[in-house]
Amino acid sequence: MVARFVSGKEIDKAVRYNEQKVAAAKAELIGAFDFTKDADRLTMSDKIGQLQYLAKQNCRTRRNAIHISLNFDKADQLDKEKLLEIAQTYMDKIGFTGQPCLIYQHHDAAHTHIHLVTTNIRDGARRININNIGRNQSETARKEIEELFGLVKAQGKKQERDLLLKPVQAEKVIYGKSETKAAVSNTVREIVSTYKFTSLAELNAVLRLSNIEADRGTLGSQMHQKNGLRYFVLNEQGQRVGVPIKASSIYGRPTMANLQKRFAANEQKRKGYQQRLQAALDKALQPTGGLTQKAFTSQLKKAGVDVVWRRNEEGRLYGITYVDHATRSVFNGSDLGKAYSANTINEFLVKQPENDYDRNSDPKDDRLPYIVRDLPGNLISTLLEQPDVSDQMDYHLRITKKKKKKRPNF
């Protein structure tokens, strides 16, 4: 079982998000703990009203909306009664006994999962402490519930990636309808809340893997100046399609202002995770013969790492971003060290026939096919003589530079 605990400021949006799923026949309300009416008799006003009544008793607590998802392995066969029993047990174990809670079962994924909506304000204005609850009480509850109910254990499995993320297929989305927004909102919310990125470019490296892109508008535009942000769906060619969705209209509000707060926090959170990624890169960059880009990316995928190659409009490689799904950490190449930067990798790349080229996630990459040259020894020991700044230069400044930077010799 995988538990995802999210807190927010808008209880009504948490309820409406699930109710929209119900209206689209993609979810159903299977239970309501400690409400004044049975679940099947609750109106929308009842659902939102009772939770807001408690939340408004404590005006000093801003994050009073709690939205939890419990995700189960495909092998777990659970009926509604068992799901409600698990939900009640989970609520008791994290300290929410007696709190009104709505339980929705969603049917929009291959695995069974339920959503719980509640508040951390008790009647009488007392606040339930949720500081580090996802890491502490929720994680303890998860392990105990797995044992108690004989569930497939999440430890040692790629549950974070396999259960919680599902790429948005642009060609299947009907633009202009709530389904589009719900699909984008679901994926953006999950990625923003679980991946450790420190810039919009790093966030986009993950989003593009799910056919989504965040956009601030062109430099100097009114939208850019006002720190606006919108999300686009991408087609198979990486082109934007359909009507963009404003960040402020997505549940959880993944706006530029809120993302910027995460950038600094994620800088600390991802510390210590680069060692695993460096080890995976070391292994992938030790060819015994000519290593193709396809083989390189394939080797990293086996280790749970995606590579995003960044090119300018002229097709020049200016940056590399690594997305480690195992630790949900995102790093630019230069953040890991010169040996993993765009300049270093580019120096080891030579052209190969077009039909041998493996197109990757960046649609601009089909301009310049490459292979990695066989290296004498470990790439880690090979450092550039000049400092690498390619991953840190602003894109708009980079593409307007008239003089090309001289590549270092090895």
N, C-alpha and C positions, 0 to 999 in steps of 0.2 A: 504494500500500500504506500502511496505517496500522498502526503498531506501538504497543502499549500495554504498558508495563513496570511491574509492580506487585510490591512486596516485602512480606512479611508474617512472622509469627512461628510459623505453624502449617502445616507441610508436609502433614500428614495431611489437613487440611481442603481444601487445594488439590487434592490427588489425589482425594479423595472427591467433591468438587464435579464434577469431570470424569467420574468413574466413575458418578455418578448420572445424568448425561446419557447415558452409554453404556447403562445399564440401562433408560432410557426410550426407547431407540432414536433418540436425538437427537444422538449423537456416536459416534465409534469411535476406538480407539487404532490409529494407523497406523504408529507407529514408536517405538523406544526406543533412544536413543544411549547407548553406553558402560555398559549394564547387563550383569549376569553371564549373563542369558538373553535369548533372542529375545523380541520383543514379545508374540507369541502364546502364549508359555509362562509369562509373568509372572503371578503371583498378586497379590492385593491386598497381602499381606504383603511380597512381593518389591518391589513398587513403592514402598511407603512405607518399608520397612525400609532399603533401600540409601541413600535420600536422608537419612533420619534418622541413619543411621550416620555420614555425613559431617558433618551439622549438629551432632551432639553432640560432635564433636571440638573444637569451639570454642565454649565456653559463654559467652564474653564477647560474642559477636555475637548479638544478640537477633533481628534481622530476617534470618533465614536461609532463608526460603521465597521462591522466585521464581516468579511466575506471569505469563507473557507471552502476549499475543494478537496475531496477525498477521492483518490484515483486508485483503481484496483487492477491487478493483472488480468489478462484475458482468461487465464486458467481459473480464476475465482468465480464460482457460480453462486451468485447472491440474489435472492428475491427481495421484494420491497420490505418485508418484515425484518429480514436480516440487516438490510441497509439502515433501517431506522434504529435497530438495536446497536449497530456500530456507531451511528451518529450520536446517539444518546451517551454511549460509553465514552466516546471521544470528548464530548462536551463536558462530561463529569471530570474526566482526567485532566483537562486543561484549566479547570477552575470555573466553568461557566454553568454549573448546576443551577437549575431554576430560571435561567434566562430564556425569554421568548426566542424561538428560533424557527425559521422556515427551512424546510428540507426539500430540495429539488433534485430529481434524478434527470440527468441530461442524456439524450440519445443521439448526439451528434459526433460520436467517436466510436471506434471499434471496441474500446475497453469500457467497462462500467465505471461511472463516476457520479458523485453527488455534490451539490453545492449547498452550503449552510450559510444563512444570512441571519445575523444577530447584532447585538450591541454590547459594549463592555461597560455600560452604565446600569447599575442596579437600581431598583426602586428605592428612593431615599437619597439618591445622588451619589452613592459610593461608587468609585471607579474600580474596575478590575484591572490590575496591572498587566499590561501586555508587552512590557519591555523584554525583548529577546524571547518571547513566548514561542515563536516559530522554531528557534534553535533549541530551546530547553523543554518546556512542558509538551509542546506538540510532538517533538521528536521522540520523547519518552513514551507518550501516549501511542504513537504509531507503532513502536516496537512491541509494546505490551498488547495492543489490539491484534497485531499479526499472530502473536502466540496464542492469545485467548480464542480467536476465531479461526485459527488454522489457515491464515492467508499466506499467499506467496510473498516472501520477504523482498523488500526493495533493495536491501544492501547487496552489493555485488552485481546488480542488474542496471542496465542503462535506462532506468525508469524516468529520470528527469527528461531525457530526450524522447524516448519512445512513447511515454504516456501523455506528456503534457503539451508537446508541440506537434502541430500538423500544418504543413505548408499550405498557403492559400493558393488555389489554382485559379489564375486570372481568367482563363477561358471558360470556367464554369460559373463565374460570378455574374449575376444579373445586375448591371449597374443602375444606380438610382434607387434601389430598394434596400430595405433594412438588412437583408441578408448580407449585402456587401459590407456594410458598416459593422455588423456583428462579427463577421469573419475576420476583418482587419482588426477590430477592437480586441477580440479574443487573443489573437496572436501578438499584437503589439503589447498588450497588458502583460502577457506571460513573459515575453522576452525582456521588457523593461524591468520587470520586478525580479527576474532571476539571473540575468547575465550581468557580468561586471565589465562595463565599458566606460571609457573616460572622455569620450568626445562623440559628436554626432556622426562623424565618419566611421568610428568603431561600431556604433549602434547600427548604422546602415549596413555594415559588413554582415551583421547577423540577420537583419531584416530582409536583405536581398535574397538570402537563402530560402526565405518563405515568400518570395515574390512581392515584397513590400519595400517602399522607400520613403524616408522622411525628408521633407524639403523645407528650407527656410526662405525660399525665394532668391532671386538674383541679388548679388551684392549691391547695396545702395537703394534697393527697392523699398517701398513703404513697409511691406511685410517684414523684410529683413531688419529694418530699423526699429520696428516695434516688437522685435523678438517673436514674431509669429512662427507657426509651424503647422504643416499639413502632411498627411500621409497618402501616398499613391499606391495603387495596385500595379504590378508590372506584368507584362506578358512574357512569353518564352524568350523573346529577343531582348528582354530587359527594358522595353519601352513602356512609358507610363500610359495607362489606359483608364478610361472612366473618369468619374468626377472625384476630385480629391476630398479627403475627409479632414476637417479641422481637428487639431489635437485637443482643443478645449471641449469638443463634443464627445470624445471617447471616454468611456468609464475609466476612472483612475486619473484622468487629465494628464497624459504624457506630453505636456506642453514644454516649450523650450526652457522656460523658467524652472519648471520642476525637474527637467532632465539635467540642467546645469547643477542643481543641488546634488544629484546622483553622481555626477562626474567626479567631484572631490571625494565623496564617500567611497566610491568604487576604487579610487586610486589606492586607498588603504586596504579595502577588502580583497583585492586581487594579489596583494603582496604574498609571496611564498608559492604562488601557483605557476610562476614562470619556469621553475625547475623541471616540472613534468613535461612542459611543452618543449623546453630546450632539449631534453632527452629524446623526445619523439623526433625532433628535427635532426638531431645528431645521427640518429639511426637512418632516417630517410636520406640524408645527405652524405652517405658513405657508399657510393656506387662502386661496383667492381668492373663496370664497363660504362658505356654511354647510358646515362639515366634520362629517360624522357620525362617531360613535364607530366604526362599522364601517369607514369609509374611513380613519380614523386608525390603527386596529389593522392594517388591511390594508396600509397603506403601510409600517408598521414591520415587518410580517412579511416583506415583500419585501427588507428590509434584514437579515433574520435575527434580529429582536427580537420577543419576546412580551411583552405587557403583562398584569400581574395586578392587578386592581382589588380592593382590600380594603375590606370593609364590616362594620359591627357588626351586631348582631341587629336593630336598628331600621332597617337598610338605609342608614345614613349612611356615605358614603365617608370613610375615615380614612387611607388609605394607598395608594400605588401602587408596585409593584415592576416593574422592567424586567429581562428575562432576555435577554442578548445571546448568542445561540448561536454567533456567529462567533468571539468571543473567550472564550466560556464564562465570562462574568462576570455577576454579579447585583448590581444596585444598587437601593436604595430611592430614590424620587424626590428626597427632601430631601438625599440624599448627593451628588446631582449638582448641587444648587443650588436656590434657592427657585423659580426659573422652572419647574422640573420636578416640584415637590412635589405632594402630594395637595391641599393647600389651594389652590395656584395653579390647578391643572387644574380643580378643583371650581368655582372662581369663574368659569371660562370655559365651564362646562357648563350647558345649559338643557334643560328637558324637551322631548321630542319624542313623536309618536304611538307607541304600543306596537308597531304593526306595522312601524315603520321601525327598530326597535331591534335591534341585533345582540348576542345573548347571548355573553358571553365565558367564560373559564375559571372564574370565580368564580360558583358557583350562586346566590349572594345578589344578583348584579347585575341579575336580572330584576325586581327591585322598583322600581328607579328608572332609566328610560331617559333618555339624554342625547344631546345633540349638542354639538360645540365651537363656540362663538360666533366669528364672523368678527372678526379682530383688526386694529387699525390699526397695522401695522408688525410687527416681529419680536418674538415672545414672549420671547426671551432678554433683551430690554431691559426687560421688565416685571417688576418685583420687588415682593414684598409689603412693606408698611410695617412689619409686625410679623414677628418671627422665626417660622418654621414648625417646630413640634415634633410634628406629627401622625404622622410616620413613626417617631418615637422613643418615644412614650408607650406604656406597657405596656397591652396590650389589656384586661386585667381591670380596671385602674384607669379606663381610658377609658370603658368601657360603664357604669360605676357613677357617673360624674359626672352630677350633677343639672343643673348649669348649663351651657348650650351656649355654646361659645366664639363670640364675635361675629366674623363674617366681615369681613375688611378690604374697604374700598372701593377701586375702581380709578379 
